[in-house]
Amino acid sequence: MLDLLFGFTVKTSVLLFVAMAAIVAGRFLAGGCRMRGLLRDADGRGHSPIRLQMLVFTLFGAMQYLAMVVKDPTRLPEPPAELLTMVGGSHAFFMGSKVVPLFVSILSARMNKK
């Protein structure tokens, strides 16, 4: 019974993923999803290499996990530690690029008050 329920869950998850991907692709092609500025830095002056690396690592990780699901569609595989480290490290690097300037501006404001 549990195998039947789990198999149904995987099939339902894959169907849901395909449906969501189709909706996003349709909206993208119809012009409903704005991608302008996706890779621009916060100032809008140029392309941000940090955003690019995060996008590339995230897409690579998603494709790698999807390949694991396609290889054995009877269950959702455990993501390898390397995959989690790669994607998590990429996102941590991105968040660090946002937090460090904030702390620098707070510290410099405090230093100017003294």
Protein Blocks (a to p, Z undefined) as FASTA:
>chain_A
ZZmmmmmmmmmmmmmmmmmmmmmmmmmmnopaccehklpcfkomaccfklmmmmmmmmmm
mmmmmmmmmmmmmbccdddfklmmmmmmmmmmmmmmmmmmmmmmmmmmmmmmZZ
